[in-house]
Amino acid sequence: MPPKAEWNTAALIAADKRYVWHPFTPMGEWCAPDHEPLVLVRGKGALLWDSKERQYIDGNSSIWTNIHGHNHPHINAAIARQLELVAHTSFLGFTNPAAVRLAEAIVGLFPARTLTRVFFSDDGSTGIEAALRIVEQFWRLRGSSRAQFIAFRDGYHGDTAGAAALGARAMFGGEGGEWRPPVQQIGSLAELTALPTAAVKQIAAVVIEPLVQGAAGMKLWPKGTLAALRAWTKGRGILLIVDEVLTGFGRTGTMFACDQESVFPDLMVLGKGLSGGYLPIALTLLSEEVFEPFSAGSSRERTFFYGHSYTGNSLACAAALASLELFSREPVLELLETKIAFLQAQAVKLRQMPWIQDVRQCGFILAIELSTPGPASIDACALAQAVCLEARRHGLLTRPIRNNIILMPPFCITKEQLRQSVTALRAAILRVCESRPEAAFV
């Protein structure tokens, strides 16, 4: 158990409201005098404690990143060993053992001649940014005019495109200047296959979140979508980018979501659970075919002008290696299979509630979509937010996505803690939706 400490909660909250700007947070509400933020100070397994020693189940894996639990001794020890050596060195023109070993270990998870190269970055957004830029330069180096990217409506792949398009690449001699990817959004595979031949010939790559669209509210793809998309792109010489930032490392029940439809894309982006939820790191994996134009000579035009100061960070790589080792040292996926089934059985208690429009599950991901029976003036998104706040009183931390409440705990959670989580959600939904004071939701 991590050591307890004395915290001045009032002083911390006052300083936070005075100096800090939180992402995806309405700061007017956050800084209101009557709002008391939780100050999270320690964790163990699937549990977190705040500065007042209140205990909570981490119901969203600390924004979908933590897989083995907080304060895991194996990952802690790996970071401590690396810290005795060096915390960070430049990856521009240098390398380090932790990054090399991580790249080798990740490539070893895939069949030979599929995904063979690894580009390091800091988070899922920058991993996707790297993938888009790699694809753009790949086709340019091959003398092709393909430049169009296809993305699926409601998909989410990160927030960095604006910052990356400010023109920094031109400063170092890379071609392309203020490049912004030309993107066409489509709603379905049928819409993609209906594109005219002339448009198809201009497609550089298709990007997809496999099996489930995360930030869309955990919307599930029809079974076979990914395999059909891979067949379609391969038959037309189009690259496929798979965004496994959310789904990678067991979250859907298999090591990668692609495994469930036996798909090997041209590029795959990994993040979030990669380091076990410890440190920021992302990887963009690519095939040898995609890498080949960049290695066919030493000219500046074949250099990939993209990267960050903390690329290949040794501490993050050490954490990621330790997290991967746990999959081979312990029966992580086998134990997870029984918990996925248990969660499915527990979700029946939610499906029967009148305020629930839908309950969707993909592996160890559960989405509860709220409806708003009664007055049309009730905002379902505010309703979901109120339910999550109420769930704290029952010892569960999670966040909504619009009118969807997400339960996505660490894999180490016990069945009893899973039962407690669903019970907390049910109690919170009953309390909030039965009273439904309109003024609170509009």
N, C-alpha and C positions, 0 to 999 in steps of 0.2 A: 504494500500500500504506500503511495507517495506521501511524503511528510506533510503534516498540516502546518499552516502558518497563520499569523495574525494579519488581517488586512483591514485597512481603513476604507470600507466600502463607499462611504459618503464622499470622501476626498477623491477616490478614483473616479466615481461617476461625475463629480463636478468637473474634474480636469478633462475627462473624456468629452463632456458636452461643451467645454470651453475650447478644446484644441483639435478634436478628431473629426474627420469626415468619413462616414462609413459608406461602403458601396451598396447599391440597390436598396437604399434606406431613405425614406422621407425624413430629412433632418429636422424639419419643423416639429414633427411628432416626437422624434427621438429626443430633442432638446427641451421639450415641454417640461415644466416643473413637476408635473405629476407622473411623468414616466420614469420608472426605475429599471434601467438596463441590468441584465444579469452580467456579473463579472465572473467569468469562468477561470478557475485558478489551478485545477489539477484534474487528473483522470486516471482511470485504471480499467482495463478491459473495455466493456461497453458503457461504462459509467463516467459521468463528469460531476464535479462539485463546484459550486460557486463560492464567492468570498464570504458568504454567511453559512457555509457548511451544509447547504441544501444539496441533496443528491438527485441526479437526473439520469435517465437513459439517453444516450446519444442517438436519437432516432433518425438523424440524417447523416450519420458518419462524418460529422464536421464538414459539411457541404460536399458530401459524396466522396470523400478522399480516404477515410480510414477503413481498412479492411480487417486487420488482425487485432485491433483494439489499441487503446491508449497505454503507453508505458510498457510496451512489450519488451521483455528482458533481452531477447535476441537482437532486436533492432537497436535498442539502447546501447548494447555492448558493441555492436558494429560501428555506430557513430562515435562512441567513446574511443575505440581503437584508432579510427581514422583521425580523430581530433588530436591524438598524441603525435601524429605524423605531420599533417598540414590540413587546414580547413579549406583553402581554395587557392588554386593557381590558374593562370591564364590557359585557355584552351585554343587560343589563336596562335598557332605556330608551336604549340607544346602539347603534351598529352599527360595523362596520369593513370596509374594502375587501376583505380576504382572505375573510371570511365571505360577503360579498355575491357575490363572483366564484365562490366554490365552489358556493354554492346555484344560481347561474345555470348553471354548467357541469354540475352533476349533473342538474338538470331537463332540460337540453339533450340528455341521453343517452336520453330517453324521448320517444315520440311526443306531439304536442300533445294537450292535454286528457286526459292520463292521470295522471301524478304531477307536480303543479305547485307544491307547497309543501314547504318544508324546515324541520324543527325540529331544532335542534342539541342534542347532549348529549355525554357523556364516553366512553361505551363501549357495547358491545352490550346489556348488561343495562339500562342507563338508557334506551337507545333503545327497547327493548321496553316498559319501564315507561311511558315517554311515550306509546307507541302505545296501550297498554291504557287509560290515563287519558283520552286524546283520544277514544277510542271511547265510553267510559262517559259523558263529558260531551256528546259529539255526540248520543247518543240522548236524554239528559236534556233538552238544549236543544230537541230536536224533540218533546218531550212524549211520548216513547215509553217503555214499560216494559221494553224489551229490555235485559237486563243480564248474560245468561249468556255466558261465553266457552267455546269448545270448543278443546281442545288434544289433540295426539296422544300416546298413551302412548310413553314412552321419549324424547320430545322434550326438548330443553334450551334455555332461552331466557335464562338469567342468574340472578344471585343476590341481587338488590336488593329484592325485594318486601317483606321484613320491615322493612328500614330505612325504606323509603318509606311504610310504613303506620303510622308512629309518631305521626301526628297533626299534623305540621307545617303541612299545608295549611290547617287550620282557623284557625291563628294569623293568617293574612293575609286572612281573610274569604271564602275559597273554600268552597263547599258540599261536603258529602260526608264531612267528618270523617275518621275512621280507615277509609278505604275499602280494602277488600281485594277483588280481583276474584273473583267466584264462577266457578269453573272446573270443567268436566266433562271428564274425560279419556276418549278413545275409542281403539280400537286400529286402526281402518281406515276407509276411505271407505264401505265397505258398512255398517259400524256407524253411521256418521253418517246415511246416507240412510235407515236403518231407524228413526230416532227418530220418535216420534209427532208429529203436526201441532202439538199444543199446545206441546210442548217446542221445536219448531223456531221457533215464533213468538216465543219468548223469547230466542233467540240473538242476541247483539250482534255477535259476530265469531268467526271461526275463525282459529287461528294455526297456521302450518306452516313447517317448514324445507324448502325446495324441493329435490327430487331426492334428498337424502341427510340423514339425521339424524346430526349430527356426534358429539356426546358419547355417543350410544348405541352408538358403535363403528363409525361410518360405515355405517349400515344404509341400503340403497338402496330408494327407493320404486319400485314397479312403474311402468313407462313409461306416461304418460298420466294419472297420479294428479293432478298439479297442475292440468292443464287440466280434468279432470272436476270437481275441487273448485271451481274458478273458475266453471264453468257452474252448478254446484249452488247456490253462494252467491248468484250474481248473479240466478238465477231466483227466489230467495226474499227478495231485498232484504237479505241478510246481508253484512256487511263481511268482507273477507279481508285478514288481516295476514300478510305473507310475511317471514320472518326470513332475510335474506341476509347476516347478519353473517359467517358462515363462507364462504358460497358466492359472494359478490359479487366483482367485479373479476377475473374470469377463472379462478377456482379450478376451476370445473367444465368449462372449455374455451370458454365464451362469457362475455361481459362480466358477465351476470347469469344465474343458473340459470333464472330465469323465461323468458329468451329461448328456451330449448330447447323450451318448450311454448307459446310466444306468449301468455303470460299477463301481464296488467297488473292487479295487486291494487289495493285501495283504500288500503292502507298498506304500506310497505316499510321495513325497518330495515337500515341499513348500518353496518359498523364494521370491526374488525380490519384488513384490507388497505386500507381507505380512505386512510390516510396513508402507505401503503407500508411499514407496520411501524415508523414513526418515533415518532409521538406519539399519545396517546389522544384519540380523537374518534369520535363516532357521529352518524348522521343518521336521523331518522324522516321519511320522505317520505309525502305524502298527496295525495289528489285534491282538486280544487277543491270537489267536492261535500261532502267531509268537512270542509273548512276553512270553508265558507260560513256555518254557524251561529255560528262564533266571530267572524266579521267583520260580522255583520248588526246593528250597533249598538255602543254603547260602555259598556253596563252591566257591572257587576262580574261578574255571573253568566256573561257571555260571555268573560271573561278566563280563560286557561289558567294556573292557579296551579301551575306546575311548572317547575323549572330549577335550574341549578347555577352555582357561582361561576366555573367555567372554560368555561362555554358559549360557543361561537363563538370560542375561543382563536385568536388570529392566527397563531401559530407552527404550530399543528396544521393550520389551514386552508391555510396556505402549503404545507406538506408534502403535503397531500391534493391541492391544485391541481397541484403539480409531478408527483405520481404519475399523475394523470389525463393530464397532457400527454404522458407517456411512451407512453401507449397510442396517441396520434396521431402522435407523432414517430418511433416505432420500431414494427416489425411484431411487437409483443409476442404477440398472440393467434395470429398465423400461425406464429411460431416455436414457440409452446407446443403447437400441434397436433401437430407432429412429435415433440416430447418426450413427449407423452401416449401416442402410439403406441409410442415406444421403451420407455417405462416398462411398458406392457402386455406387450411382448415379453419384457422382463427378468423380469416377475412370473411367467412360466412356470416359471422355475427354483425358485420358492418353492412353487407349486401342487403340485409333484411330491414334496414332502417329507412324510413320514408324520406329522409332528407338526402339520401345518397342516390345520385343519378347513375353512377357507374363505379365499379371497383376493378382496376386493372393490375395484373401482376406479370412481371417478366423476371424470372429467377428470384433474386432476393430484393426486388424492387416492388413496392406496393403503392399505387396511386388511388386515392379516394376522391372521386369527383362529386362535389356538393351541388345540389339543385336548390332552387329557391321557390318552394311552393308557397302560395299565399300572395301577399302584396308584391307587385312587380317592381316596386321601389327598392326592395331589399337587394343589396349588392352582394352577389355570391362570392366575389373576391374578398370583400371585407369580412364576410361570414367565415371564410376559410382562415383568414388571419386571426379572427377572434377565437376560433376553435384551437388554433395552435397556441395562442396565449393562454387559453384556459387549460390546455394539456400540461402546461408547466406546473400547475397546481397539483397535478396528478403524477408528477415526476417524469415527464417526457418532453424532450426538446426536439422540435422539428420546424420546418418552414413550409409555407404553401407555395405553389406555383399557380398564380391566379386563383381559380376556384378549386384547385386540386391540393389535397393534403398528401404529402409524401412520407412514407415510412421506408427508410433504407438504412438499417443499422449495420454496425460492424459484424463481420462473420462470427466473431467470438461470442456474440450474445447468446445467453442461455435460452432454453425454451420457456422457462418461467419468466424471464425478462421480456421475451416476445409476447407472451400472454399478457403481461402487465402493460406493454406498449399498446396493444389492441384494446385492452380494457380502458386505458387512459384516453384513447381516441374516442371510444364509444361514449364514455362519461362526458368528455368535453363537447362532443356533438350534441348529446342530449341536453346538456346545460345551456349551450348557446342557442341551438336551433329551436328548442321548446319555448324559450322565453322570447327570442327574436324581437328585442326592442328595436324598432325601425331606426330610431335616431342613432343607434350605434353602428348602423351598417350603410348609411347613405351619406 
